Amino acid sequence: MEHPGFFQRAAPLALGTLAEKLGATLDDKADRALPIINVRTLADAGPGDLSFFENRKYLAQLQATRASACLVAAAFADRVPQGVAAVVVPAPYRAFAQALHIFYPEAHHSKVAVAEAGDPPVHPTARIEEGAKIEPGAIVGREAQVGRGSVIAAGAVVGYRVTIGRGCFIGPGASVTHALIGDRVVLHAGVRIGQDGFGFAMGPRGHLKVPQIGRVVIQDDVEIGANSCVDRGALKDTVIGEGTKIDNLVQIGHNVVMGRHCVIVGQVGISGSTELGDFVVMGGQSGAVGHIKIGTGAQLAGGSHVTADVPPGARMGGTPAVTLTEFGRQIAILKRLARRKTGEP
């Protein structure tokens, strides 16, 4: 059965009404009565959806989008494909954030674990399979599901409509919201799954929060160390692939897609919308900027930081990261320069 989702979407709005709410300008040819039912990315949008374009990097996606309408700056209005209404605004991303607030008014904060104050710790609507163990002080929210053989440890919170598979361990004080968890997943103490991603439309008059309406999907046999955080997706899902092992104090941003059997060591930071292939290894305190791809089997040395796509099988080190061969040359040159400076042989 398809998951019902975590947020209630508002009723459809006529394009003209939505444009007025956003302070936008429509082309005279646009159908102002056109119903807009949802907001999606350029790549995922279809009929009835509103999307946005602000970064030239995604120009090809703009020209191929199937959205009914697209928020754009005036300079790019003529790039919107035929059949897509250009909704012209000065700051498309900020207007998109405003549209999300309109369509998902509850999404400015995480869904609570129980329906109302005074509800029992395990909500009556939760489905707990036989053989699951809910320890004292744990909370299992409305319409959540916990599979056979799973343990929800003391002080843990399993939020509204969260699904926990079979044979899992949700550690003391961990919180899981807006997430679908597979089988045999281990979340150690203090892990945070499914909180807001760090999304703001920056502006000179302040920063507008962008509602995060995606989910976290954690596949089978994943283990996540203490006090690590996995943000839920902004519009799509954050995904942690089968068999991946994540150490303590790791931050995984919204929309990250991580392949199977990756190894992510302590204090790593992975920025939003980064994609990792299978069997990627990231050493301690390494990091990745957002919107890049790290190929299958790549290895990043501890303390390194990648700023561009990494090919499959590459071994990288340094900041900004380069191949280990190049990194070794850089270190050797620095050592020679330091010895020359001090007069050492």
C-alpha positions in Angstrom: 0.0 0.0 0.0 1.3 3.5 -0.9 2.3 5.6 2.1 -0.3 8.4 2.7 2.4 11.0 3.2 3.2 13.3 6.2 1.7 16.6 5.2 -1.8 17.7 4.2 -1.9 19.7 0.9 -4.2 22.7 0.6 -6.9 22.8 -2.0 -6.0 23.7 -5.6 -5.7 27.4 -6.5 -6.4 29.1 -9.8 -3.2 30.3 -11.4 -4.4 33.9 -11.4 -5.2 33.7 -7.6 -1.8 32.2 -6.9 0.0 34.8 -8.9 -1.8 37.6 -6.9 -0.8 36.0 -3.6 2.8 35.9 -4.8 2.8 39.4 -6.2 3.7 37.9 -9.6 2.9 39.0 -13.2 1.3 36.7 -15.7 1.6 36.8 -19.5 -1.6 38.0 -21.2 -1.9 34.5 -22.8 -1.8 32.6 -19.5 -4.9 30.8 -18.4 -5.7 32.5 -15.1 -8.3 29.9 -14.3 -5.8 27.0 -14.6 -5.9 25.0 -11.4 -2.5 24.5 -9.7 -2.5 21.5 -7.4 1.1 21.1 -6.2 4.7 22.5 -6.2 7.5 20.4 -7.6 11.0 20.6 -9.0 11.5 21.3 -12.7 12.5 17.7 -13.4 9.5 16.2 -11.5 6.8 18.6 -12.3 3.8 17.7 -14.5 0.4 19.1 -15.4 -1.1 21.0 -12.6 2.3 21.7 -10.9 4.1 24.9 -10.2 7.9 25.0 -10.4 10.6 27.6 -10.3 13.8 28.5 -12.1 16.6 30.7 -10.7 20.0 28.9 -11.4 21.4 28.9 -15.0 22.8 25.4 -14.2 19.2 24.1 -14.6 18.4 25.8 -17.9 18.1 22.4 -19.7 15.6 21.3 -17.1 13.6 24.5 -17.6 13.4 23.9 -21.3 12.2 20.3 -20.8 9.9 20.8 -17.8 6.3 19.6 -18.0 5.0 21.9 -15.3 1.9 24.0 -15.9 3.5 27.1 -14.6 7.0 28.2 -13.6 8.3 31.1 -11.5 11.0 32.9 -13.3 12.7 36.3 -13.3 11.8 38.6 -16.2 15.1 38.0 -17.9 14.3 34.3 -18.4 10.6 34.6 -19.2 11.2 34.0 -22.9 13.1 30.7 -22.1 10.0 29.1 -20.6 8.8 26.4 -23.0 5.5 26.7 -24.9 2.6 25.4 -22.9 4.1 26.5 -19.6 2.9 29.7 -18.1 5.7 32.1 -17.1 5.0 33.5 -13.6 7.3 36.5 -13.4 8.7 37.5 -10.0 11.9 39.4 -8.9 13.1 36.5 -6.8 11.8 33.1 -8.0 13.2 31.0 -5.2 11.7 33.2 -2.5 8.3 33.1 -4.3 8.6 29.4 -4.5 9.1 29.3 -0.7 5.9 31.4 -0.4 4.0 29.0 -2.6 5.1 26.1 -0.4 3.8 27.9 2.6 0.5 28.3 0.8 0.1 24.7 -0.3 1.6 23.1 2.8 0.7 25.4 5.7 1.6 22.7 8.3 5.0 22.0 7.0 6.8 24.9 8.7 7.6 22.5 11.6 7.8 18.7 12.1 4.6 16.7 12.6 4.1 15.9 16.3 4.4 12.4 17.6 1.0 12.2 19.1 -2.3 13.8 18.2 -3.0 15.8 21.4 -1.6 16.3 24.8 -2.7 13.5 27.1 -2.6 10.8 24.4 -0.9 7.5 25.6 2.8 7.0 24.8 1.8 4.4 22.2 -1.0 6.0 20.2 -4.1 3.8 19.7 -3.8 4.2 15.9 -0.2 2.9 15.8 0.3 -0.6 14.4 2.8 -2.6 16.5 3.5 -6.1 15.2 3.7 -9.0 17.6 7.2 -9.4 19.1 8.1 -5.7 18.9 9.3 -4.1 22.2 8.4 -0.5 23.3 10.5 0.4 26.3 9.2 2.6 29.1 9.4 6.3 28.2 9.3 5.7 24.4 6.7 7.4 22.3 5.1 6.0 19.2 2.9 8.4 17.4 -0.3 8.4 15.5 -0.6 6.0 12.6 3.1 4.9 13.0 4.1 1.3 12.3 6.7 -0.8 14.1 7.7 -4.2 12.8 8.2 -7.6 14.5 11.3 -7.9 16.5 12.1 -4.2 16.6 13.0 -2.4 19.8 12.1 1.2 20.5 14.4 2.1 23.4 13.6 4.3 26.4 13.1 8.0 25.5 13.0 7.4 21.7 10.3 9.1 19.6 8.7 7.5 16.6 6.6 10.2 14.9 3.4 10.5 13.0 3.0 7.9 10.2 6.6 6.8 10.5 7.3 3.2 9.4 9.9 1.1 11.3 10.7 -2.3 9.7 11.4 -5.6 11.3 14.4 -6.4 13.6 15.3 -2.7 14.0 16.8 -0.9 17.1 15.9 2.7 17.7 18.3 3.8 20.4 17.7 5.8 23.6 16.6 9.4 23.0 16.6 9.0 19.2 13.9 10.7 17.2 12.4 9.6 13.9 10.0 11.7 12.0 8.9 11.9 8.3 10.7 8.6 7.6 10.3 5.1 6.2 12.8 2.7 7.8 13.7 -0.7 6.4 14.5 -3.9 8.2 17.4 -4.5 10.6 18.3 -0.8 10.8 20.2 0.4 13.9 19.9 4.0 15.0 22.1 4.6 18.0 21.4 7.0 20.9 20.5 10.5 20.1 20.2 10.0 16.3 17.9 12.5 14.6 16.1 11.4 11.5 13.6 13.5 9.4 13.9 17.0 10.9 13.8 20.0 8.6 16.5 20.5 6.0 18.4 23.7 6.1 16.4 25.7 3.6 16.0 29.4 3.5 15.3 31.9 0.7 17.9 34.5 1.6 17.1 38.2 1.2 18.2 41.7 2.4 15.1 41.9 4.6 15.6 38.5 6.2 15.6 34.9 5.4 12.3 33.1 4.5 12.0 29.5 5.7 11.4 27.1 2.8 9.0 24.3 4.0 10.6 20.9 3.7 7.9 18.4 2.5 10.1 15.4 1.6 10.9 12.3 3.5 13.8 10.2 4.6 14.0 6.7 3.2 16.5 4.4 5.0 16.9 1.0 3.4 17.7 -2.4 5.0 20.8 -3.1 7.2 21.8 0.5 7.6 23.5 1.5 10.9 23.7 5.2 12.0 26.0 6.3 14.9 25.1 8.3 18.0 24.0 12.0 17.5 24.1 11.9 13.8 21.4 13.8 11.8 19.7 13.0 8.5 17.5 15.8 7.2 14.3 15.1 5.4 14.1 16.1 1.7 12.9 19.5 0.6 10.6 18.3 -2.2 12.0 14.8 -2.9 13.4 12.2 -0.5 16.7 11.9 1.3 17.8 8.3 0.8 20.3 6.1 2.6 21.2 3.0 0.7 21.1 -0.6 1.8 24.0 -1.7 4.1 25.5 1.8 4.5 27.3 2.4 7.8 27.4 5.9 9.3 29.6 6.8 12.3 28.8 9.3 15.2 28.2 13.0 14.7 27.6 12.9 11.0 25.4 15.5 9.2 23.5 14.5 6.1 21.6 17.4 4.4 18.3 17.4 2.6 17.8 15.5 -0.7 21.1 13.6 -0.3 21.0 10.3 -2.1 23.5 7.8 -0.8 24.2 4.4 -2.5 24.6 1.0 -1.0 27.3 -0.1 1.4 28.9 3.3 1.9 31.1 4.0 4.9 30.8 7.5 6.4 33.2 8.1 9.3 32.7 10.5 12.2 32.1 14.2 11.8 31.5 14.1 8.1 29.2 16.7 6.6 27.4 16.1 3.3 25.5 19.1 1.9 22.1 19.0 0.3 21.3 17.3 -3.0 24.7 15.5 -3.2 24.6 12.0 -4.7 26.9 9.2 -3.6 27.3 6.0 -5.6 27.7 2.6 -4.0 30.7 1.7 -1.7 31.8 5.3 -1.3 34.1 5.9 1.7 34.4 9.3 3.4 37.1 9.6 6.1 36.6 11.5 9.4 35.8 15.2 9.2 35.6 15.1 5.4 32.9 16.9 3.6 31.1 17.6 0.3 29.5 20.7 -1.1 25.9 20.4 -2.4 24.6 19.4 -5.8 27.6 17.2 -6.8 28.0 13.5 -7.6 30.6 11.2 -5.9 31.1 8.1 -8.1 30.9 4.5 -7.0 33.9 3.3 -5.0 35.4 6.7 -4.5 37.4 7.3 -1.4 37.8 10.6 0.4 40.6 11.0 2.9 40.0 12.3 6.4 39.7 16.1 6.5 39.3 16.4 2.8 36.5 18.5 1.1 35.3 17.9 -2.4 33.9 20.8 -4.3 33.1 19.2 -7.7 32.0 15.9 -9.1 34.2 12.9 -8.2 34.7 10.1 -10.8 34.1 6.5 -9.8 37.0 4.8 -8.0 38.9 8.1 -7.4 41.0 8.6 -4.3 40.9 12.2 -3.1 42.5 14.2 -0.4 43.1 17.9 0.7 41.0 21.0 0.6 39.7 21.6 -2.0 40.2 17.9 -2.7 42.5 16.6 -5.5 43.7 13.1 -6.3 45.9 11.6 -3.7 48.8 11.7 -6.1 48.4 15.4 -6.6 47.8 15.9 -2.9 51.1 14.1 -2.1 52.9 16.4 -4.5 51.4 19.5 -2.8 52.5 18.3 0.6 56.1 17.5 -0.7 56.4 21.0 -2.2 55.2 22.6 1.0 57.7 20.7 3.0 60.5 21.8 0.7 59.4 25.4 0.9 59.3 25.2 4.7 62.8 23.7 4.9 64.1 26.4 2.5 62.5 29.1 4.6 64.2 27.9 7.8 67.5 27.0 6.1 67.2 23.3 6.9 68.9 20.9 4.5 
